[in-house]
Amino acid sequence: MNTATIRIPEEKKNLLKAISSLENKKMNDIIVELIDEYVNRHKETLELLAIPGLYEKIMKASKEFKEKKTIPLKDARKKLET
């Protein structure tokens, strides 16, 4: 397995050491577990952003919303009902 070096503030390193000691786990195992949890939390977002053109559509819709180029929900419902 390849390894990487990361820099973390001394205070966080000390906290991680204390937790590692209390849980009788290696610091590396805790960090890998944290990375896995972080990736899993963002997995759906990454999958959505992988859809071609979706990001651009979201950005365009956001711009239109900010420029008030949208219609109220009640008007949209009326259009859908007719």
PDB file of N, CA, C and O in Angstrom:
ATOM      1  N   MET A   1       0.841  -1.167   0.000  1.00  0.00           N
ATOM      2  CA  MET A   1       0.000   0.000   0.000  1.00  0.00           C
ATOM      3  C   MET A   1       0.893   1.239   0.000  1.00  0.00           C
ATOM      4  O   MET A   1       1.871   1.310   0.745  1.00  0.00           O
ATOM      5  N   ASN A   2       0.548   2.218  -0.846  1.00  0.00           N
ATOM      6  CA  ASN A   2       1.267   3.485  -0.853  1.00  0.00           C
ATOM      7  C   ASN A   2       0.870   4.292   0.367  1.00  0.00           C
ATOM      8  O   ASN A   2      -0.224   4.124   0.905  1.00  0.00           O
ATOM      9  N   THR A   3       1.753   5.158   0.796  1.00  0.00           N
ATOM     10  CA  THR A   3       1.452   6.003   1.940  1.00  0.00           C
ATOM     11  C   THR A   3       1.580   7.464   1.541  1.00  0.00           C
ATOM     12  O   THR A   3       2.172   7.790   0.513  1.00  0.00           O
ATOM     13  N   ALA A   4       1.023   8.334   2.363  1.00  0.00           N
ATOM     14  CA  ALA A   4       1.118   9.769   2.160  1.00  0.00           C
ATOM     15  C   ALA A   4       1.395  10.423   3.504  1.00  0.00           C
ATOM     16  O   ALA A   4       1.015   9.903   4.553  1.00  0.00           O
ATOM     17  N   THR A   5       2.041  11.535   3.458  1.00  0.00           N
ATOM     18  CA  THR A   5       2.307  12.288   4.672  1.00  0.00           C
ATOM     19  C   THR A   5       1.319  13.444   4.733  1.00  0.00           C
ATOM     20  O   THR A   5       1.102  14.149   3.748  1.00  0.00           O
ATOM     21  N   ILE A   6       0.726  13.624   5.907  1.00  0.00           N
ATOM     22  CA  ILE A   6      -0.182  14.757   6.076  1.00  0.00           C
ATOM     23  C   ILE A   6       0.303  15.597   7.252  1.00  0.00           C
ATOM     24  O   ILE A   6       0.953  15.095   8.170  1.00  0.00           O
ATOM     25  N   ARG A   7      -0.022  16.868   7.204  1.00  0.00           N
ATOM     26  CA  ARG A   7       0.334  17.767   8.299  1.00  0.00           C
ATOM     27  C   ARG A   7      -0.937  18.154   9.032  1.00  0.00           C
ATOM     28  O   ARG A   7      -1.907  18.615   8.432  1.00  0.00           O
ATOM     29  N   ILE A   8      -0.909  17.959  10.331  1.00  0.00           N
ATOM     30  CA  ILE A   8      -2.050  18.381  11.144  1.00  0.00           C
ATOM     31  C   ILE A   8      -1.498  19.196  12.314  1.00  0.00           C
ATOM     32  O   ILE A   8      -0.370  18.979  12.756  1.00  0.00           O
ATOM     33  N   PRO A   9      -2.295  20.125  12.803  1.00  0.00           N
ATOM     34  CA  PRO A   9      -1.829  20.929  13.944  1.00  0.00           C
ATOM     35  C   PRO A   9      -1.471  20.029  15.130  1.00  0.00           C
ATOM     36  O   PRO A   9      -2.087  18.985  15.346  1.00  0.00           O
ATOM     37  N   GLU A  10      -0.480  20.451  15.874  1.00  0.00           N
ATOM     38  CA  GLU A  10       0.017  19.678  17.026  1.00  0.00           C
ATOM     39  C   GLU A  10      -1.110  19.345  18.010  1.00  0.00           C
ATOM     40  O   GLU A  10      -1.169  18.238  18.545  1.00  0.00           O
ATOM     41  N   GLU A  11      -1.994  20.307  18.241  1.00  0.00           N
ATOM     42  CA  GLU A  11      -3.094  20.097  19.188  1.00  0.00           C
ATOM     43  C   GLU A  11      -4.000  18.949  18.730  1.00  0.00           C
ATOM     44  O   GLU A  11      -4.414  18.119  19.539  1.00  0.00           O
ATOM     45  N   LYS A  12      -4.303  18.907  17.432  1.00  0.00           N
ATOM     46  CA  LYS A  12      -5.163  17.837  16.904  1.00  0.00           C
ATOM     47  C   LYS A  12      -4.426  16.500  16.945  1.00  0.00           C
ATOM     48  O   LYS A  12      -5.027  15.460  17.214  1.00  0.00           O
ATOM     49  N   LYS A  13      -3.136  16.537  16.679  1.00  0.00           N
ATOM     50  CA  LYS A  13      -2.336  15.309  16.743  1.00  0.00           C
ATOM     51  C   LYS A  13      -2.350  14.746  18.160  1.00  0.00           C
ATOM     52  O   LYS A  13      -2.466  13.535  18.347  1.00  0.00           O
ATOM     53  N   ASN A  14      -2.233  15.606  19.141  1.00  0.00           N
ATOM     54  CA  ASN A  14      -2.241  15.155  20.535  1.00  0.00           C
ATOM     55  C   ASN A  14      -3.596  14.564  20.919  1.00  0.00           C
ATOM     56  O   ASN A  14      -3.665  13.552  21.616  1.00  0.00           O
ATOM     57  N   LEU A  15      -4.676  15.204  20.457  1.00  0.00           N
ATOM     58  CA  LEU A  15      -6.012  14.654  20.706  1.00  0.00           C
ATOM     59  C   LEU A  15      -6.169  13.289  20.052  1.00  0.00           C
ATOM     60  O   LEU A  15      -6.713  12.359  20.647  1.00  0.00           O
ATOM     61  N   LEU A  16      -5.686  13.183  18.823  1.00  0.00           N
ATOM     62  CA  LEU A  16      -5.769  11.913  18.099  1.00  0.00           C
ATOM     63  C   LEU A  16      -4.972  10.824  18.815  1.00  0.00           C
ATOM     64  O   LEU A  16      -5.411   9.677  18.896  1.00  0.00           O
ATOM     65  N   LYS A  17      -3.800  11.187  19.333  1.00  0.00           N
ATOM     66  CA  LYS A  17      -2.992  10.225  20.099  1.00  0.00           C
ATOM     67  C   LYS A  17      -3.743   9.747  21.331  1.00  0.00           C
ATOM     68  O   LYS A  17      -3.739   8.557  21.644  1.00  0.00           O
ATOM     69  N   ALA A  18      -4.387  10.677  22.030  1.00  0.00           N
ATOM     70  CA  ALA A  18      -5.130  10.317  23.244  1.00  0.00           C
ATOM     71  C   ALA A  18      -6.283   9.374  22.909  1.00  0.00           C
ATOM     72  O   ALA A  18      -6.490   8.374  23.595  1.00  0.00           O
ATOM     73  N   ILE A  19      -7.032   9.694  21.853  1.00  0.00           N
ATOM     74  CA  ILE A  19      -8.148   8.834  21.435  1.00  0.00           C
ATOM     75  C   ILE A  19      -7.620   7.475  21.003  1.00  0.00           C
ATOM     76  O   ILE A  19      -8.188   6.437  21.343  1.00  0.00           O
ATOM     77  N   SER A  20      -6.536   7.493  20.255  1.00  0.00           N
ATOM     78  CA  SER A  20      -5.915   6.256  19.790  1.00  0.00           C
ATOM     79  C   SER A  20      -5.544   5.364  20.968  1.00  0.00           C
ATOM     80  O   SER A  20      -5.757   4.152  20.934  1.00  0.00           O
ATOM     81  N   SER A  21      -4.993   5.969  21.998  1.00  0.00           N
ATOM     82  CA  SER A  21      -4.597   5.210  23.188  1.00  0.00           C
ATOM     83  C   SER A  21      -5.816   4.659  23.928  1.00  0.00           C
ATOM     84  O   SER A  21      -5.833   3.500  24.344  1.00  0.00           O
ATOM     85  N   LEU A  22      -6.836   5.509  24.086  1.00  0.00           N
ATOM     86  CA  LEU A  22      -8.053   5.082  24.789  1.00  0.00           C
ATOM     87  C   LEU A  22      -8.764   3.940  24.074  1.00  0.00           C
ATOM     88  O   LEU A  22      -9.267   3.012  24.708  1.00  0.00           O
ATOM     89  N   GLU A  23      -8.800   4.022  22.737  1.00  0.00           N
ATOM     90  CA  GLU A  23      -9.517   3.010  21.955  1.00  0.00           C
ATOM     91  C   GLU A  23      -8.631   1.831  21.561  1.00  0.00           C
ATOM     92  O   GLU A  23      -9.092   0.873  20.940  1.00  0.00           O
ATOM     93  N   ASN A  24      -7.353   1.918  21.930  1.00  0.00           N
ATOM     94  CA  ASN A  24      -6.397   0.873  21.591  1.00  0.00           C
ATOM     95  C   ASN A  24      -6.378   0.617  20.077  1.00  0.00           C
ATOM     96  O   ASN A  24      -6.386  -0.525  19.618  1.00  0.00           O
ATOM     97  N   LYS A  25      -6.352   1.719  19.325  1.00  0.00           N
ATOM     98  CA  LYS A  25      -6.288   1.660  17.860  1.00  0.00           C
ATOM     99  C   LYS A  25      -5.071   2.436  17.399  1.00  0.00           C
ATOM    100  O   LYS A  25      -4.575   3.317  18.102  1.00  0.00           O
ATOM    101  N   LYS A  26      -4.596   2.101  16.213  1.00  0.00           N
ATOM    102  CA  LYS A  26      -3.517   2.865  15.606  1.00  0.00           C
ATOM    103  C   LYS A  26      -4.084   4.183  15.078  1.00  0.00           C
ATOM    104  O   LYS A  26      -5.221   4.239  14.609  1.00  0.00           O
ATOM    105  N   MET A  27      -3.281   5.231  15.159  1.00  0.00           N
ATOM    106  CA  MET A  27      -3.715   6.531  14.636  1.00  0.00           C
ATOM    107  C   MET A  27      -4.057   6.421  13.153  1.00  0.00           C
ATOM    108  O   MET A  27      -5.020   7.029  12.687  1.00  0.00           O
ATOM    109  N   ASN A  28      -3.280   5.656  12.427  1.00  0.00           N
ATOM    110  CA  ASN A  28      -3.519   5.476  10.998  1.00  0.00           C
ATOM    111  C   ASN A  28      -4.905   4.888  10.741  1.00  0.00           C
ATOM    112  O   ASN A  28      -5.611   5.326   9.833  1.00  0.00           O
ATOM    113  N   ASP A  29      -5.290   3.893  11.546  1.00  0.00           N
ATOM    114  CA  ASP A  29      -6.601   3.263  11.365  1.00  0.00           C
ATOM    115  C   ASP A  29      -7.737   4.262  11.601  1.00  0.00           C
ATOM    116  O   ASP A  29      -8.745   4.250  10.895  1.00  0.00           O
ATOM    117  N   ILE A  30      -7.557   5.121  12.600  1.00  0.00           N
ATOM    118  CA  ILE A  30      -8.572   6.133  12.882  1.00  0.00           C
ATOM    119  C   ILE A  30      -8.678   7.114  11.724  1.00  0.00           C
ATOM    120  O   ILE A  30      -9.782   7.471  11.312  1.00  0.00           O
ATOM    121  N   ILE A  31      -7.548   7.547  11.200  1.00  0.00           N
ATOM    122  CA  ILE A  31      -7.550   8.505  10.078  1.00  0.00           C
ATOM    123  C   ILE A  31      -8.188   7.891   8.847  1.00  0.00           C
ATOM    124  O   ILE A  31      -8.984   8.545   8.173  1.00  0.00           O
ATOM    125  N   VAL A  32      -7.851   6.644   8.542  1.00  0.00           N
ATOM    126  CA  VAL A  32      -8.446   5.971   7.385  1.00  0.00           C
ATOM    127  C   VAL A  32      -9.956   5.855   7.565  1.00  0.00           C
ATOM    128  O   VAL A  32     -10.712   6.060   6.615  1.00  0.00           O
ATOM    129  N   GLU A  33     -10.396   5.528   8.774  1.00  0.00           N
ATOM    130  CA  GLU A  33     -11.828   5.433   9.071  1.00  0.00           C
ATOM    131  C   GLU A  33     -12.520   6.790   8.876  1.00  0.00           C
ATOM    132  O   GLU A  33     -13.616   6.859   8.320  1.00  0.00           O
ATOM    133  N   LEU A  34     -11.880   7.849   9.331  1.00  0.00           N
ATOM    134  CA  LEU A  34     -12.439   9.194   9.157  1.00  0.00           C
ATOM    135  C   LEU A  34     -12.548   9.573   7.681  1.00  0.00           C
ATOM    136  O   LEU A  34     -13.544  10.161   7.259  1.00  0.00           O
ATOM    137  N   ILE A  35     -11.536   9.241   6.910  1.00  0.00           N
ATOM    138  CA  ILE A  35     -11.563   9.536   5.474  1.00  0.00           C
ATOM    139  C   ILE A  35     -12.689   8.767   4.803  1.00  0.00           C
ATOM    140  O   ILE A  35     -13.416   9.325   3.981  1.00  0.00           O
ATOM    141  N   ASP A  36     -12.840   7.495   5.144  1.00  0.00           N
ATOM    142  CA  ASP A  36     -13.922   6.683   4.570  1.00  0.00           C
ATOM    143  C   ASP A  36     -15.292   7.289   4.882  1.00  0.00           C
ATOM    144  O   ASP A  36     -16.158   7.369   4.011  1.00  0.00           O
ATOM    145  N   GLU A  37     -15.479   7.713   6.136  1.00  0.00           N
ATOM    146  CA  GLU A  37     -16.755   8.327   6.518  1.00  0.00           C
ATOM    147  C   GLU A  37     -17.000   9.617   5.741  1.00  0.00           C
ATOM    148  O   GLU A  37     -18.121   9.871   5.301  1.00  0.00           O
ATOM    149  N   TYR A  38     -15.976  10.420   5.572  1.00  0.00           N
ATOM    150  CA  TYR A  38     -16.089  11.689   4.846  1.00  0.00           C
ATOM    151  C   TYR A  38     -16.457  11.439   3.391  1.00  0.00           C
ATOM    152  O   TYR A  38     -17.340  12.102   2.846  1.00  0.00           O
ATOM    153  N   VAL A  39     -15.788  10.492   2.769  1.00  0.00           N
ATOM    154  CA  VAL A  39     -16.069  10.158   1.365  1.00  0.00           C
ATOM    155  C   VAL A  39     -17.496   9.641   1.224  1.00  0.00           C
ATOM    156  O   VAL A  39     -18.198  10.025   0.288  1.00  0.00           O
ATOM    157  N   ASN A  40     -17.937   8.779   2.135  1.00  0.00           N
ATOM    158  CA  ASN A  40     -19.304   8.252   2.071  1.00  0.00           C
ATOM    159  C   ASN A  40     -20.345   9.355   2.196  1.00  0.00           C
ATOM    160  O   ASN A  40     -21.384   9.302   1.538  1.00  0.00           O
ATOM    161  N   ARG A  41     -20.077  10.367   3.044  1.00  0.00           N
ATOM    162  CA  ARG A  41     -21.017  11.484   3.194  1.00  0.00           C
ATOM    163  C   ARG A  41     -21.125  12.300   1.915  1.00  0.00           C
ATOM    164  O   ARG A  41     -22.168  12.896   1.645  1.00  0.00           O
ATOM    165  N   HIS A  42     -20.062  12.332   1.129  1.00  0.00           N
ATOM    166  CA  HIS A  42     -20.048  13.144  -0.091  1.00  0.00           C
ATOM    167  C   HIS A  42     -20.236  12.321  -1.367  1.00  0.00           C
ATOM    168  O   HIS A  42     -20.206  12.867  -2.470  1.00  0.00           O
ATOM    169  N   LYS A  43     -20.426  11.036  -1.219  1.00  0.00           N
ATOM    170  CA  LYS A  43     -20.528  10.145  -2.377  1.00  0.00           C
ATOM    171  C   LYS A  43     -21.685  10.527  -3.297  1.00  0.00           C
ATOM    172  O   LYS A  43     -21.515  10.558  -4.515  1.00  0.00           O
ATOM    173  N   GLU A  44     -22.860  10.817  -2.732  1.00  0.00           N
ATOM    174  CA  GLU A  44     -24.023  11.161  -3.552  1.00  0.00           C
ATOM    175  C   GLU A  44     -23.759  12.438  -4.356  1.00  0.00           C
ATOM    176  O   GLU A  44     -24.118  12.525  -5.531  1.00  0.00           O
ATOM    177  N   THR A  45     -23.135  13.420  -3.719  1.00  0.00           N
ATOM    178  CA  THR A  45     -22.807  14.661  -4.423  1.00  0.00           C
ATOM    179  C   THR A  45     -21.853  14.390  -5.573  1.00  0.00           C
ATOM    180  O   THR A  45     -22.031  14.918  -6.671  1.00  0.00           O
ATOM    181  N   LEU A  46     -20.847  13.575  -5.327  1.00  0.00           N
ATOM    182  CA  LEU A  46     -19.880  13.245  -6.379  1.00  0.00           C
ATOM    183  C   LEU A  46     -20.556  12.513  -7.538  1.00  0.00           C
ATOM    184  O   LEU A  46     -20.243  12.757  -8.703  1.00  0.00           O
ATOM    185  N   GLU A  47     -21.487  11.610  -7.205  1.00  0.00           N
ATOM    186  CA  GLU A  47     -22.204  10.879  -8.256  1.00  0.00           C
ATOM    187  C   GLU A  47     -23.066  11.828  -9.086  1.00  0.00           C
ATOM    188  O   GLU A  47     -23.134  11.698 -10.308  1.00  0.00           O
ATOM    189  N   LEU A  48     -23.724  12.782  -8.425  1.00  0.00           N
ATOM    190  CA  LEU A  48     -24.552  13.746  -9.152  1.00  0.00           C
ATOM    191  C   LEU A  48     -23.700  14.647 -10.038  1.00  0.00           C
ATOM    192  O   LEU A  48     -24.070  14.930 -11.178  1.00  0.00           O
ATOM    193  N   LEU A  49     -22.562  15.098  -9.519  1.00  0.00           N
ATOM    194  CA  LEU A  49     -21.699  15.975 -10.308  1.00  0.00           C
ATOM    195  C   LEU A  49     -21.044  15.249 -11.477  1.00  0.00           C
ATOM    196  O   LEU A  49     -20.541  15.885 -12.403  1.00  0.00           O
ATOM    197  N   ALA A  50     -21.051  13.926 -11.436  1.00  0.00           N
ATOM    198  CA  ALA A  50     -20.496  13.150 -12.542  1.00  0.00           C
ATOM    199  C   ALA A  50     -21.469  13.084 -13.720  1.00  0.00           C
ATOM    200  O   ALA A  50     -21.075  12.670 -14.810  1.00  0.00           O
ATOM    201  N   ILE A  51     -22.729  13.480 -13.528  1.00  0.00           N
ATOM    202  CA  ILE A  51     -23.714  13.480 -14.616  1.00  0.00           C
ATOM    203  C   ILE A  51     -23.361  14.629 -15.551  1.00  0.00           C
ATOM    204  O   ILE A  51     -23.318  15.784 -15.127  1.00  0.00           O
ATOM    205  N   PRO A  52     -23.108  14.320 -16.827  1.00  0.00           N
ATOM    206  CA  PRO A  52     -22.699  15.369 -17.767  1.00  0.00           C
ATOM    207  C   PRO A  52     -23.713  16.516 -17.836  1.00  0.00           C
ATOM    208  O   PRO A  52     -24.907  16.295 -18.043  1.00  0.00           O
ATOM    209  N   GLY A  53     -23.220  17.734 -17.662  1.00  0.00           N
ATOM    210  CA  GLY A  53     -24.043  18.920 -17.797  1.00  0.00           C
ATOM    211  C   GLY A  53     -24.827  19.326 -16.559  1.00  0.00           C
ATOM    212  O   GLY A  53     -25.366  20.432 -16.513  1.00  0.00           O
ATOM    213  N   LEU A  54     -24.903  18.462 -15.559  1.00  0.00           N
ATOM    214  CA  LEU A  54     -25.729  18.780 -14.389  1.00  0.00           C
ATOM    215  C   LEU A  54     -25.194  19.990 -13.631  1.00  0.00           C
ATOM    216  O   LEU A  54     -25.967  20.860 -13.231  1.00  0.00           O
ATOM    217  N   TYR A  55     -23.900  20.053 -13.432  1.00  0.00           N
ATOM    218  CA  TYR A  55     -23.315  21.175 -12.697  1.00  0.00           C
ATOM    219  C   TYR A  55     -23.638  22.497 -13.391  1.00  0.00           C
ATOM    220  O   TYR A  55     -24.004  23.474 -12.738  1.00  0.00           O
ATOM    221  N   GLU A  56     -23.501  22.521 -14.708  1.00  0.00           N
ATOM    222  CA  GLU A  56     -23.781  23.739 -15.458  1.00  0.00           C
ATOM    223  C   GLU A  56     -25.249  24.144 -15.323  1.00  0.00           C
ATOM    224  O   GLU A  56     -25.561  25.328 -15.194  1.00  0.00           O
ATOM    225  N   LYS A  57     -26.151  23.154 -15.355  1.00  0.00           N
ATOM    226  CA  LYS A  57     -27.579  23.446 -15.190  1.00  0.00           C
ATOM    227  C   LYS A  57     -27.863  24.010 -13.798  1.00  0.00           C
ATOM    228  O   LYS A  57     -28.657  24.939 -13.651  1.00  0.00           O
ATOM    229  N   ILE A  58     -27.224  23.457 -12.799  1.00  0.00           N
ATOM    230  CA  ILE A  58     -27.415  23.935 -11.433  1.00  0.00           C
ATOM    231  C   ILE A  58     -26.920  25.375 -11.309  1.00  0.00           C
ATOM    232  O   ILE A  58     -27.584  26.218 -10.706  1.00  0.00           O
ATOM    233  N   MET A  59     -25.762  25.646 -11.879  1.00  0.00           N
ATOM    234  CA  MET A  59     -25.208  26.991 -11.811  1.00  0.00           C
ATOM    235  C   MET A  59     -26.101  27.989 -12.552  1.00  0.00           C
ATOM    236  O   MET A  59     -26.307  29.108 -12.081  1.00  0.00           O
ATOM    237  N   LYS A  60     -26.631  27.586 -13.708  1.00  0.00           N
ATOM    238  CA  LYS A  60     -27.526  28.457 -14.476  1.00  0.00           C
ATOM    239  C   LYS A  60     -28.805  28.733 -13.679  1.00  0.00           C
ATOM    240  O   LYS A  60     -29.258  29.876 -13.610  1.00  0.00           O
ATOM    241  N   ALA A  61     -29.375  27.710 -13.091  1.00  0.00           N
ATOM    242  CA  ALA A  61     -30.598  27.875 -12.300  1.00  0.00           C
ATOM    243  C   ALA A  61     -30.335  28.769 -11.099  1.00  0.00           C
ATOM    244  O   ALA A  61     -31.177  29.595 -10.746  1.00  0.00           O
ATOM    245  N   SER A  62     -29.183  28.614 -10.472  1.00  0.00           N
ATOM    246  CA  SER A  62     -28.829  29.449  -9.324  1.00  0.00           C
ATOM    247  C   SER A  62     -28.721  30.910  -9.736  1.00  0.00           C
ATOM    248  O   SER A  62     -29.186  31.798  -9.021  1.00  0.00           O
ATOM    249  N   LYS A  63     -28.110  31.155 -10.882  1.00  0.00           N
ATOM    250  CA  LYS A  63     -27.978  32.523 -11.397  1.00  0.00           C
ATOM    251  C   LYS A  63     -29.354  33.115 -11.691  1.00  0.00           C
ATOM    252  O   LYS A  63     -29.629  34.265 -11.350  1.00  0.00           O
ATOM    253  N   GLU A  64     -30.220  32.318 -12.328  1.00  0.00           N
ATOM    254  CA  GLU A  64     -31.571  32.792 -12.633  1.00  0.00           C
ATOM    255  C   GLU A  64     -32.340  33.105 -11.351  1.00  0.00           C
ATOM    256  O   GLU A  64     -33.093  34.077 -11.292  1.00  0.00           O
ATOM    257  N   PHE A  65     -32.149  32.292 -10.345  1.00  0.00           N
ATOM    258  CA  PHE A  65     -32.823  32.523  -9.068  1.00  0.00           C
ATOM    259  C   PHE A  65     -32.351  33.837  -8.447  1.00  0.00           C
ATOM    260  O   PHE A  65     -33.156  34.636  -7.970  1.00  0.00           O
ATOM    261  N   LYS A  66     -31.040  34.045  -8.461  1.00  0.00           N
ATOM    262  CA  LYS A  66     -30.484  35.272  -7.888  1.00  0.00           C
ATOM    263  C   LYS A  66     -30.957  36.507  -8.649  1.00  0.00           C
ATOM    264  O   LYS A  66     -31.155  37.569  -8.059  1.00  0.00           O
ATOM    265  N   GLU A  67     -31.135  36.362  -9.953  1.00  0.00           N
ATOM    266  CA  GLU A  67     -31.586  37.479 -10.789  1.00  0.00           C
ATOM    267  C   GLU A  67     -33.109  37.589 -10.813  1.00  0.00           C
ATOM    268  O   GLU A  67     -33.674  38.380 -11.569  1.00  0.00           O
ATOM    269  N   LYS A  68     -33.754  36.793  -9.984  1.00  0.00           N
ATOM    270  CA  LYS A  68     -35.218  36.782  -9.866  1.00  0.00           C
ATOM    271  C   LYS A  68     -35.903  36.488 -11.199  1.00  0.00           C
ATOM    272  O   LYS A  68     -36.937  37.076 -11.516  1.00  0.00           O
ATOM    273  N   LYS A  69     -35.329  35.586 -11.965  1.00  0.00           N
ATOM    274  CA  LYS A  69     -35.919  35.158 -13.234  1.00  0.00           C
ATOM    275  C   LYS A  69     -36.731  33.881 -13.047  1.00  0.00           C
ATOM    276  O   LYS A  69     -36.849  33.062 -13.959  1.00  0.00           O
ATOM    277  N   THR A  70     -37.273  33.733 -11.876  1.00  0.00           N
ATOM    278  CA  THR A  70     -38.062  32.537 -11.570  1.00  0.00           C
ATOM    279  C   THR A  70     -39.512  32.959 -11.343  1.00  0.00           C
ATOM    280  O   THR A  70     -39.824  34.147 -11.255  1.00  0.00           O
ATOM    281  N   ILE A  71     -40.380  31.971 -11.250  1.00  0.00           N
ATOM    282  CA  ILE A  71     -41.791  32.269 -10.977  1.00  0.00           C
ATOM    283  C   ILE A  71     -42.163  31.668  -9.631  1.00  0.00           C
ATOM    284  O   ILE A  71     -41.575  30.674  -9.205  1.00  0.00           O
ATOM    285  N   PRO A  72     -43.141  32.270  -8.960  1.00  0.00           N
ATOM    286  CA  PRO A  72     -43.559  31.722  -7.661  1.00  0.00           C
ATOM    287  C   PRO A  72     -44.096  30.297  -7.804  1.00  0.00           C
ATOM    288  O   PRO A  72     -44.646  29.937  -8.845  1.00  0.00           O
ATOM    289  N   LEU A  73     -43.937  29.507  -6.776  1.00  0.00           N
ATOM    290  CA  LEU A  73     -44.371  28.115  -6.782  1.00  0.00           C
ATOM    291  C   LEU A  73     -45.862  27.992  -7.093  1.00  0.00           C
ATOM    292  O   LEU A  73     -46.268  27.100  -7.838  1.00  0.00           O
ATOM    293  N   LYS A  74     -46.677  28.880  -6.528  1.00  0.00           N
ATOM    294  CA  LYS A  74     -48.118  28.787  -6.775  1.00  0.00           C
ATOM    295  C   LYS A  74     -48.432  28.984  -8.264  1.00  0.00           C
ATOM    296  O   LYS A  74     -49.343  28.348  -8.794  1.00  0.00           O
ATOM    297  N   ASP A  75     -47.678  29.864  -8.942  1.00  0.00           N
ATOM    298  CA  ASP A  75     -47.885  30.059 -10.380  1.00  0.00           C
ATOM    299  C   ASP A  75     -47.432  28.836 -11.170  1.00  0.00           C
ATOM    300  O   ASP A  75     -48.058  28.465 -12.163  1.00  0.00           O
ATOM    301  N   ALA A  76     -46.363  28.224 -10.735  1.00  0.00           N
ATOM    302  CA  ALA A  76     -45.875  27.021 -11.408  1.00  0.00           C
ATOM    303  C   ALA A  76     -46.905  25.891 -11.272  1.00  0.00           C
ATOM    304  O   ALA A  76     -47.151  25.143 -12.218  1.00  0.00           O
ATOM    305  N   ARG A  77     -47.497  25.785 -10.088  1.00  0.00           N
ATOM    306  CA  ARG A  77     -48.522  24.759  -9.872  1.00  0.00           C
ATOM    307  C   ARG A  77     -49.720  25.001 -10.797  1.00  0.00           C
ATOM    308  O   ARG A  77     -50.264  24.059 -11.374  1.00  0.00           O
ATOM    309  N   LYS A  78     -50.126  26.263 -10.935  1.00  0.00           N
ATOM    310  CA  LYS A  78     -51.252  26.590 -11.813  1.00  0.00           C
ATOM    311  C   LYS A  78     -50.953  26.193 -13.259  1.00  0.00           C
ATOM    312  O   LYS A  78     -51.811  25.656 -13.958  1.00  0.00           O
ATOM    313  N   LYS A  79     -49.722  26.467 -13.694  1.00  0.00           N
ATOM    314  CA  LYS A  79     -49.335  26.095 -15.061  1.00  0.00           C
ATOM    315  C   LYS A  79     -49.390  24.585 -15.256  1.00  0.00           C
ATOM    316  O   LYS A  79     -49.823  24.105 -16.303  1.00  0.00           O
ATOM    317  N   LEU A  80     -48.953  23.844 -14.251  1.00  0.00           N
ATOM    318  CA  LEU A  80     -48.934  22.384 -14.347  1.00  0.00           C
ATOM    319  C   LEU A  80     -50.366  21.819 -14.332  1.00  0.00           C
ATOM    320  O   LEU A  80     -50.630  20.782 -14.940  1.00  0.00           O
ATOM    321  N   GLU A  81     -51.268  22.489 -13.652  1.00  0.00           N
ATOM    322  CA  GLU A  81     -52.648  22.012 -13.550  1.00  0.00           C
ATOM    323  C   GLU A  81     -53.441  22.253 -14.824  1.00  0.00           C
ATOM    324  O   GLU A  81     -54.437  21.573 -15.069  1.00  0.00           O
ATOM    325  N   THR A  82     -53.019  23.204 -15.633  1.00  0.00           N
ATOM    326  CA  THR A  82     -53.791  23.504 -16.870  1.00  0.00           C
ATOM    327  C   THR A  82     -53.290  22.711 -18.037  1.00  0.00           C
ATOM    328  O   THR A  82     -53.818  22.838 -19.141  1.00  0.00           O
TER     329      THR A  82
END
